[in-house]
Amino acid sequence: MKVQGLNELAKGLDQFKKSTAAGVLNRALKKAAKPVEAAAKRNAPVDQGELRDSISTQTIRRNAGKSAYASAMRGGATKAEAGAAARDANQAAAGEGASATVRVRAAARHAGLVEWGTQKMPAQPFLGPALRSNQGAVLASIKGELATEIEKTAKRVASRAAKKGSSK
């Protein structure tokens, strides 16, 4: 799911360093994804509860340098070449601002089999319907949560800066 039209909030994130902005995004997205997680848990068929209990919301951290390094190594590059590729990727990503990805997933080994079915068992979708039924609420929540998180973080950053300034 991609959210567009958040230019004002994106400008609000630009006031923070990249790691702080990524934290703001992660917190807002995790809160926005909670209704999807709750709906997936309600929708999940329960035998022993393993599937339902394995549903969680998680933040996915991506590092451009690590991805470039791994890709270069898979392509047969030397460690030095892969290191150079990682440095180049990190430099290229430095100006992109913060990004975050949050995923609601079921970690149980049989989750995919239940969601999509098999030749011997019909599908019992639980994640897809949870996302579709909450999509509008998630989008609205992202805007609200992001605004709230930006405001809280700006106050926290200003407070820390004031403390540093007064201790000198």
Buried (B, 14 or more C-beta within 10 A) or exposed (E): EEEEEBEEBBEBBEEBEBEBBBBBBBBBBBBBBBBBBBBBBEBBEEEEEBBBBBBBBBBEEEEBBEBBBBBBBEEEBEEEBBBBBBEBBBEEBEEEBBEBEBEBBBEBEBBEBBBEEEEEEEEBBBBEBBBEEBEEEBBEBBBEBBBBBBEEBBEEBEEEEEEEEEEE
